[in-house]
Amino acid sequence: MNNCTQATPKRRSERNRKRSKRRAIFCPIHRCYLDSASQKYRLFADRAGQLIQRGVKQKYALMLIASNTTVALEGEWLEAFWCSQCQSTNWYHLCQTGDRTYKVSLAPDQLWQQVTGVMDPQGNPSVGEFTRRQSRKIGFHGVKDFGAI
């Protein structure tokens, strides 16, 4: 008789436990899963008041801004998500509150000034309406807008 115990094969569900789980980010309106439609765009603080709002002591916030021009905000970013119920893509401000838990809200306009590498959805305010309209046109027939004699 053999005293060796034979190892039982692991079930499929036990083998896949190492795979990362989906981020629990839900639509604030419909409470359904949101699918990411862009990369994460990290937020930066360039004024002491922005750090104080996030719980940093005033003295420490002033020293950080004096020594660095910008400070990366950990656990906060902007990201575009697709909602299957809304059938639209929206930009959200995400704050990581814990391990795999997030606070999700629509991205307010003032946060766009704290992000690098993203175009403002409302466009550059210094660009005129004519230039904005011309940049959206497809094809070469945009010359007709100039009204040549």
C-alpha positions as CSV (number, residue, x, y, z in Angstrom):
1,M,0.0,0.0,0.0
2,N,1.3,3.4,-0.9
3,N,1.3,6.1,1.8
4,C,1.7,9.0,-0.6
5,T,-1.3,11.2,-0.8
6,Q,-2.3,12.1,-4.3
7,A,-2.8,15.9,-4.8
8,T,-6.3,16.8,-6.0
9,P,-6.4,19.0,-9.0
10,K,-7.5,22.6,-8.3
11,R,-10.9,23.7,-9.6
12,R,-10.9,26.3,-12.3
13,S,-12.3,29.0,-10.0
14,E,-9.5,28.5,-7.5
15,R,-6.8,28.8,-10.3
16,N,-8.1,32.2,-11.5
17,R,-8.0,33.9,-8.1
18,K,-4.7,35.6,-9.0
19,R,-6.3,37.6,-11.8
20,S,-7.0,41.2,-11.0
21,K,-10.6,42.1,-10.4
22,R,-12.5,44.8,-12.2
23,R,-12.5,48.2,-10.7
24,A,-15.7,48.9,-8.9
25,I,-16.5,52.2,-10.6
26,F,-20.3,52.8,-11.0
27,C,-22.3,55.4,-12.9
28,P,-23.5,57.9,-10.3
29,I,-26.9,58.1,-12.1
30,H,-27.8,54.5,-13.0
31,R,-25.5,52.5,-10.6
32,C,-24.2,50.3,-13.5
33,Y,-20.5,49.5,-14.2
34,L,-18.6,52.2,-16.1
35,D,-16.2,51.1,-18.9
36,S,-13.1,53.2,-19.2
37,A,-12.8,55.2,-22.5
38,S,-9.5,56.9,-21.8
39,Q,-6.3,56.8,-19.8
40,K,-6.0,58.2,-16.3
41,Y,-5.0,61.9,-16.2
42,R,-3.4,62.7,-12.9
43,L,-4.2,65.9,-11.0
44,F,-1.6,68.4,-9.8
45,A,-1.9,71.2,-7.2
46,D,-0.2,74.5,-8.0
47,R,-1.6,76.6,-5.1
48,A,-1.5,76.0,-1.4
49,G,-5.3,76.4,-1.1
50,Q,-5.7,73.3,-3.3
51,L,-3.6,71.2,-0.8
52,I,-5.4,72.7,2.2
53,Q,-8.7,71.6,0.8
54,R,-7.4,68.1,0.7
55,G,-6.4,68.1,4.4
56,V,-2.7,69.3,4.2
57,K,-1.8,71.7,7.0
58,Q,-1.3,75.3,5.9
59,K,2.3,75.6,6.9
60,Y,3.3,72.3,5.1
61,A,1.2,73.3,2.0
62,L,3.0,76.6,1.7
63,M,6.4,74.9,2.1
64,L,5.5,72.3,-0.6
65,I,4.4,75.0,-3.1
66,A,7.4,77.2,-2.4
67,S,9.8,74.3,-3.0
68,N,8.0,72.7,-5.9
69,T,6.0,74.5,-8.6
70,T,3.4,71.7,-8.7
71,V,2.6,68.8,-6.4
72,A,1.0,65.5,-7.7
73,L,-2.2,64.7,-5.9
74,E,-2.2,61.0,-5.0
75,G,-5.3,59.0,-5.5
76,E,-7.1,61.6,-7.7
77,W,-7.5,61.7,-11.4
78,L,-9.7,62.5,-14.4
79,E,-10.9,59.7,-16.7
80,A,-13.5,59.3,-19.4
81,F,-16.0,56.5,-19.0
82,W,-18.7,55.0,-21.2
83,C,-22.1,54.2,-19.5
84,S,-24.2,51.6,-21.2
85,Q,-27.4,53.0,-19.8
86,C,-26.7,56.6,-20.7
87,Q,-25.2,55.5,-24.0
88,S,-22.6,58.3,-23.7
89,T,-19.1,59.1,-22.6
90,N,-18.5,61.5,-19.8
91,W,-15.5,62.8,-17.9
92,Y,-15.4,61.9,-14.2
93,H,-13.3,63.0,-11.2
94,L,-12.2,59.9,-9.3
95,C,-10.9,59.8,-5.8
96,Q,-9.6,56.5,-4.4
97,T,-11.1,56.2,-0.9
98,G,-9.7,52.7,-0.1
99,D,-8.6,49.5,-1.7
100,R,-10.8,49.1,-4.8
101,T,-13.3,51.8,-3.6
102,Y,-13.7,55.1,-5.4
103,K,-15.7,58.3,-5.1
104,V,-17.0,59.2,-8.6
105,S,-18.4,62.6,-9.6
106,L,-18.7,64.5,-12.9
107,A,-15.5,66.5,-13.5
108,P,-16.0,70.2,-12.7
109,D,-14.6,72.8,-15.0
110,Q,-12.0,74.1,-12.5
111,L,-10.2,70.7,-12.4
112,W,-9.3,70.9,-16.1
113,Q,-6.6,73.5,-15.1
114,Q,-5.0,71.0,-12.8
115,V,-4.4,68.3,-15.4
116,T,-1.7,68.0,-18.0
117,G,-2.0,66.3,-21.3
118,V,-5.8,66.8,-21.7
119,M,-7.7,69.2,-24.0
120,D,-10.5,71.1,-22.3
121,P,-13.8,69.8,-23.5
122,Q,-15.1,73.4,-23.9
123,G,-12.1,74.3,-26.0
124,N,-9.5,77.0,-25.6
125,P,-11.3,80.2,-24.6
126,S,-8.7,82.3,-26.5
127,V,-9.6,80.6,-29.8
128,G,-12.3,82.4,-31.9
129,E,-15.5,80.6,-33.0
130,F,-14.4,80.8,-36.7
131,T,-11.1,79.1,-36.0
132,R,-12.9,76.4,-33.9
133,R,-15.5,75.8,-36.7
134,Q,-12.7,75.5,-39.3
135,S,-10.7,73.0,-37.3
136,R,-13.7,70.7,-37.1
137,K,-14.4,70.7,-40.8
138,I,-13.4,67.7,-42.9
139,G,-12.1,68.1,-46.4
140,F,-10.6,71.0,-48.3
141,H,-13.8,72.9,-49.1
142,G,-13.5,75.1,-46.0
143,V,-12.0,77.9,-48.2
144,K,-15.6,78.8,-49.2
145,D,-16.1,80.4,-45.8
146,F,-13.7,83.2,-46.6
147,G,-16.1,84.7,-49.2
148,A,-13.6,85.5,-52.0
149,I,-14.8,88.0,-54.5
